[in-house]
Amino acid sequence: IDSARDGCDLNSFEGRSLLASNAKPLWMSLPDGALKRQLLTEIGNLVQLGAHELQDLWMPKPAGFDSQKRGNTYRSQARHADAGHRPYSSRFTSATPSLGLRTPIASRADHAARILLGDMAAWSRLSGEDHGMLAELAEPYAALFAWIESQAHEHGPMPWGALREGLRGHVAEPLALKLMAGPELSSDVDAAEATRELRQLLDRMLIERLGTQMNQAIEASKSDPSALQRYRDMQKRKLALEAEARANSVTP
């Protein structure tokens, strides 16, 4: 849940929708049991949906299912939830990032891209694993990160103003302009904080990527026994990243 709600403003419809989207693959990968059911209820509370509503959203019922009966159940649960609803604490909300954004950024990829566009020198501090993960993101993110890498290699660190000129006509220009709608980083303190935030974001993204790859390795092991070793290697790396993320986290 901590991973799924990172970057989500639970006071907005968009933030709750993003949380539900982030949580789905993590919840689906859990083994059936009491913990999985309890987490479904907790996630449902955070996104303001009943547990059955959320489950049907993630696992649609086949045609012919008695939707009227289920709908009555939903309405009963909604009334019950509303009666006991309490305001969310600040721990369950995501404030506007400290980089001067006018509105919260929607995803970790958005936030990472903004930090790198505002502090291009941070690119050289990333690992090959970081670069590989960013290159595998969906477009236009992959194109934007590939362009940042090319500019770093050709010109070294440049301020956003110079990057803005170089982006004219590029496929990722609209995305970059949207992300950089707020003020630029203005001090060494901001840059240091942004670097810490970037590391935390990338660690969370790597953890999710490894989780997906581990599921793929399990499937592949049915026909390829060597996939189990890949699974164990990835699990070891994932556990190390999770420990590092907990150590570096500033969330109370």
C-alpha positions as CSV (number, residue, x, y, z in Angstrom):
1,I,0.0,0.0,0.0
2,D,2.9,2.4,0.8
3,S,4.3,1.8,-2.7
4,A,1.0,2.0,-4.5
5,R,-0.1,5.3,-2.9
6,D,3.3,7.0,-3.4
7,G,2.6,10.2,-5.5
8,C,-1.2,9.8,-5.2
9,D,-3.4,12.7,-3.9
10,L,-6.2,10.8,-2.2
11,N,-8.2,14.0,-1.9
12,S,-8.8,14.0,-5.7
13,F,-10.6,11.5,-8.0
14,E,-7.4,11.3,-10.1
15,G,-5.2,10.4,-7.2
16,R,-7.6,7.7,-5.9
17,S,-7.8,6.3,-9.4
18,L,-4.0,6.2,-9.7
19,L,-3.8,4.4,-6.4
20,A,-6.2,1.8,-7.6
21,S,-4.2,1.4,-10.8
22,N,-0.9,1.1,-8.9
23,A,-2.3,-1.4,-6.3
24,K,-3.9,-3.8,-8.8
25,P,-0.8,-5.7,-10.0
26,L,0.6,-5.8,-6.5
27,W,-2.6,-7.2,-5.0
28,M,-3.2,-9.6,-7.8
29,S,0.3,-11.2,-7.2
30,L,-0.5,-12.0,-3.6
31,P,-1.6,-15.6,-2.7
32,D,-5.2,-16.1,-1.8
33,G,-5.9,-15.9,1.9
34,A,-7.0,-13.7,4.8
35,L,-4.2,-11.1,4.2
36,K,-5.2,-10.6,0.6
37,R,-8.9,-10.1,1.6
38,Q,-7.9,-7.6,4.4
39,L,-5.7,-5.6,2.0
40,L,-8.6,-5.4,-0.5
41,T,-10.8,-3.9,2.1
42,E,-8.0,-1.4,3.2
43,I,-7.3,-0.4,-0.4
44,G,-11.0,0.0,-1.1
45,N,-11.3,2.4,1.9
46,L,-8.4,4.5,0.6
47,V,-10.0,4.8,-2.9
48,Q,-13.5,5.2,-1.5
49,L,-14.9,2.0,-3.1
50,G,-16.4,-1.1,-1.4
51,A,-14.3,-4.2,-1.4
52,H,-16.6,-6.0,-3.8
53,E,-16.7,-3.0,-6.1
54,L,-13.0,-2.9,-6.2
55,Q,-12.7,-6.6,-6.8
56,D,-15.2,-6.4,-9.7
57,L,-13.3,-3.5,-11.1
58,W,-10.1,-5.5,-11.1
59,M,-11.7,-8.9,-11.8
60,P,-14.8,-8.3,-13.9
61,K,-17.5,-11.0,-13.6
62,P,-18.6,-12.9,-16.7
63,A,-21.7,-12.0,-18.6
64,G,-25.0,-13.0,-16.9
65,F,-23.8,-12.3,-13.4
66,D,-26.5,-11.0,-11.1
67,S,-25.6,-7.4,-11.1
68,Q,-28.8,-6.2,-9.5
69,K,-28.1,-8.3,-6.4
70,R,-24.5,-7.1,-6.3
71,G,-25.6,-3.5,-6.8
72,N,-27.8,-3.7,-3.7
73,T,-24.8,-5.0,-1.7
74,Y,-22.7,-2.1,-3.0
75,R,-25.3,0.4,-1.9
76,S,-25.5,-1.1,1.5
77,Q,-21.8,-1.1,1.9
78,A,-21.5,2.5,0.7
79,R,-24.0,3.7,3.2
80,H,-22.1,1.8,6.0
81,A,-18.8,3.3,4.8
82,D,-20.2,6.8,4.6
83,A,-21.6,6.5,8.2
84,G,-18.2,5.7,9.6
85,H,-16.0,7.8,7.3
86,R,-13.2,9.8,8.9
87,P,-11.0,12.3,7.3
88,Y,-7.7,10.9,5.9
89,S,-4.6,11.8,7.9
90,S,-1.7,13.5,6.1
91,R,0.2,10.2,6.0
92,F,-2.3,9.0,3.4
93,T,-2.2,12.0,1.2
94,S,0.5,13.2,-1.2
95,A,1.4,16.8,-1.0
96,T,2.6,18.8,-4.0
97,P,6.2,18.0,-4.6
98,S,8.8,20.4,-3.2
99,L,10.0,21.4,-6.6
100,G,7.5,24.2,-7.1
101,L,4.9,22.4,-9.1
102,R,1.5,24.2,-9.4
103,T,-0.3,20.8,-9.4
104,P,0.8,17.3,-8.1
105,I,2.7,15.1,-10.6
106,A,0.7,12.0,-11.6
107,S,3.3,9.3,-11.6
108,R,6.8,8.4,-10.5
109,A,8.0,8.6,-14.1
110,D,6.6,12.2,-14.3
111,H,8.4,13.2,-11.1
112,A,11.7,11.6,-12.1
113,A,11.6,13.3,-15.5
114,R,10.9,16.7,-13.9
115,I,13.8,16.3,-11.5
116,L,16.2,15.3,-14.3
117,L,15.1,18.2,-16.5
118,G,15.6,20.6,-13.6
119,D,19.0,19.1,-12.5
120,M,20.5,17.4,-15.5
121,A,23.7,16.6,-13.6
122,A,21.8,13.9,-11.7
123,W,21.7,11.8,-14.9
124,S,25.4,11.0,-14.5
125,R,24.9,9.8,-11.0
126,L,22.4,7.1,-12.1
127,S,23.4,3.5,-12.6
128,G,23.1,1.4,-15.7
129,E,20.2,-0.4,-14.1
130,D,18.4,3.0,-13.7
131,H,19.1,3.9,-17.3
132,G,17.9,0.6,-18.6
133,M,14.6,0.8,-16.6
134,L,13.9,4.3,-17.8
135,A,14.6,3.3,-21.4
136,E,11.9,0.6,-21.1
137,L,9.1,2.9,-20.1
138,A,6.2,3.5,-22.3
139,E,6.3,6.4,-24.8
140,P,6.8,9.3,-24.7
141,Y,8.7,8.7,-21.4
142,A,11.3,6.4,-23.1
143,A,11.9,9.0,-25.8
144,L,12.3,11.8,-23.3
145,F,14.8,9.9,-21.1
146,A,16.7,8.8,-24.3
147,W,16.9,12.5,-25.3
148,I,18.1,13.5,-21.8
149,E,20.9,10.9,-22.1
150,S,22.0,12.0,-25.5
151,Q,22.1,15.7,-24.3
152,A,24.1,14.7,-21.3
153,H,26.7,12.8,-23.4
154,E,26.9,15.5,-26.0
155,H,26.8,18.7,-24.0
156,G,27.0,17.8,-20.3
157,P,24.7,19.3,-17.7
158,M,22.5,22.1,-19.0
159,P,19.9,24.3,-17.4
160,W,16.2,23.9,-18.3
161,G,16.2,27.0,-20.5
162,A,18.8,25.4,-22.8
163,L,17.1,22.1,-22.8
164,R,13.8,23.8,-23.6
165,E,15.3,25.2,-26.9
166,G,16.7,21.8,-27.8
167,L,13.3,20.1,-27.3
168,R,11.5,22.1,-29.9
169,G,9.8,19.8,-32.3
170,H,10.7,16.7,-30.3
171,V,8.1,14.0,-29.7
172,A,8.5,14.4,-26.0
173,E,8.3,18.3,-26.0
174,P,4.6,18.4,-24.8
175,L,5.3,16.1,-21.9
176,A,8.4,18.0,-20.8
177,L,6.6,21.4,-21.0
178,K,3.7,20.0,-18.9
179,L,6.2,18.7,-16.2
180,M,8.2,21.9,-16.1
181,A,5.2,24.2,-15.8
182,G,6.4,25.3,-12.3
183,P,9.5,27.2,-11.2
184,E,13.0,25.7,-11.8
185,L,15.2,24.4,-9.0
186,S,16.6,27.5,-7.5
187,S,19.2,26.5,-4.8
188,D,21.7,23.9,-3.8
189,V,19.3,22.8,-1.0
190,D,16.5,22.2,-3.5
191,A,18.9,20.2,-5.8
192,A,20.1,18.0,-2.9
193,E,16.5,17.3,-1.9
194,A,15.6,16.6,-5.5
195,T,18.5,14.1,-5.7
196,R,17.2,12.2,-2.7
197,E,13.7,12.2,-4.0
198,L,14.9,10.9,-7.4
199,R,16.8,8.0,-5.7
200,Q,13.7,7.1,-3.8
201,L,11.5,7.2,-6.9
202,L,13.8,5.1,-8.9
203,D,14.2,2.5,-6.2
204,R,10.4,2.2,-6.0
205,M,10.2,1.9,-9.8
206,L,13.0,-0.8,-9.8
207,I,11.1,-2.7,-7.1
208,E,8.0,-2.8,-9.2
209,R,9.9,-3.7,-12.3
210,L,11.6,-6.6,-10.5
211,G,8.2,-7.8,-9.2
212,T,6.9,-8.0,-12.8
213,Q,10.1,-9.8,-14.0
214,M,9.8,-12.2,-11.1
215,N,6.3,-13.1,-12.1
216,Q,7.5,-13.6,-15.7
217,A,10.3,-15.9,-14.4
218,I,7.8,-18.0,-12.5
219,E,5.8,-18.5,-15.7
220,A,8.9,-19.2,-17.7
221,S,10.1,-21.8,-15.2
222,K,7.3,-24.2,-16.3
223,S,9.4,-24.8,-19.5
224,D,12.8,-23.4,-18.5
225,P,14.2,-24.6,-15.1
226,S,17.0,-22.0,-15.3
227,A,14.3,-19.3,-14.8
228,L,14.1,-20.3,-11.1
229,Q,17.7,-19.1,-10.6
230,R,16.8,-15.8,-12.4
231,Y,13.9,-15.5,-10.0
232,R,16.1,-16.1,-6.9
233,D,18.6,-13.5,-8.2
234,M,15.8,-10.9,-8.8
235,Q,14.2,-11.7,-5.4
236,K,17.6,-11.0,-3.7
237,R,18.0,-7.7,-5.5
238,K,14.3,-6.7,-4.8
239,L,14.8,-7.4,-1.1
240,A,17.9,-5.3,-1.0
241,L,16.2,-2.4,-2.8
242,E,13.2,-2.6,-0.4
243,A,15.6,-2.5,2.6
244,E,17.3,0.5,1.0
245,A,14.0,2.2,0.3
246,R,12.9,1.8,3.9
247,A,16.2,3.2,5.2
248,N,16.0,6.2,2.9
249,S,12.3,6.9,3.3
250,V,11.4,10.2,4.9
251,T,7.7,9.1,5.3
252,P,6.8,8.8,9.0
